[in-house]
Amino acid sequence: MSHARNDFDWAAMADLLELEGETHSPYVRQALEELGDLGPRRVLDVGSGPGVAACRMAAAFPGAEVTAVDGSPELLARAEERAGRLGVRLRTRVAEFPEGLDGLGAADLVWSGQVVHHVGDQQDALNRLAALLAPGGVLAIVEGGLPARWLPRDLGFGRPGLQARLDAATEERFSRMRAELPGTMAVVEDWPGMLRQTGLTDVKSRTFLVDHPAPLADGPRRSVRRWLERHQTVAGEFLDADDAATLERLLDPADPAGVDRRADLFLLTAKTVHFGRRPRG
């Protein structure tokens, strides 16, 4: 997947993407269970990043040819290293999204996790993904769900309700990102309806809970820290001075009330996966 046209440097975010993928990865297993007896022979993970989901699929379908597809060679190198550590078979392919998908060949399962919303024309991106399916194949896209929650409403300092305001700041930043994409098109983000527009059938959506209760293990805790650092970098301009100071204190590794030390830190979110099948006829 290529994001050279906006301000995301995905290779620089590799650690964050891998941490998030590992922290949220149980939902991938649950989503794959929704496929029933599909038994894919060929799987494409388009916009795979460092390959956390792709490696999950390689483990779930050991007899399949699973290919991680991304526009970043650096991220695909991480995917190859991860597959080696886990002992799963994984191919990689450098390809820009969405323009570079021609030549990938047909697949029985095409997975794309939180990628389509980074493309100006989201319907065109879905059309291109659906075109990769073999007859009877399934497209699964991860979009929507619920924002993550990490902290109590009242932190013991600052103004209560920080997370709601972080959500609002993120929405503002997201809207600006969408507006700045080349060829951006306003669309009602009815993901099942958009999948039907591609010609897919048996469309359904399933939402999976990701629940890491307090006290957090080291991996999820580092994931929370990295995402708060990301909020501070990309959405900080939308926060007032008091909330900016609260966020600064939360990220202070020496502060007992910071995210590195808080016993009440948790991670709760929900991931929505939308499925559609290419007709056999």
Salt bridges, closest charged atoms under 4 A:
ASP7 OD2 - ARG173 NH2 2.35
ASP15 OD1 - ARG78 NH2 2.81
GLU18 OE1 - ARG78 NH2 2.73
GLU18 OE2 - ARG82 NH1 3.00
GLU18 OE2 - ARG85 NH2 3.39
GLU20 OE2 - HIS24 ND1 3.66
GLU20 OE2 - LYS271 NZ 3.92
GLU22 OE2 - ARG82 NH1 2.74
GLU33 OE2 - ARG29 NH1 3.26
GLU34 OE1 - LYS204 NZ 3.24
GLU34 OE1 - ARG206 NE 3.42
GLU65 OE2 - ARG42 NE 2.66
GLU65 OE1 - ARG91 NH1 3.37
GLU99 OE2 - ARG5 NH1 2.96
ASP124 OD2 - ARG128 NE 2.76
GLU143 OE1 - HIS117 ND1 2.70
ASP167 OD2 - ARG149 NH2 2.63
ASP202 OD2 - ARG277 NE 3.76
ASP218 OD2 - ARG222 NE 3.00
GLU229 OE2 - ARG225 NH1 2.82
GLU229 OE1 - ARG226 NE 3.42
GLU237 OE2 - ARG176 NH1 3.30
ASP240 OD2 - ARG159 NH2 3.16
ASP243 OD2 - ARG159 NH2 3.74
ASP243 OD2 - ARG165 NE 2.53
ASP255 OD2 - ARG249 NE 2.60
ASP260 OD2 - ARG225 NH2 2.72
ASP264 OD1 - ARG262 NE 2.80
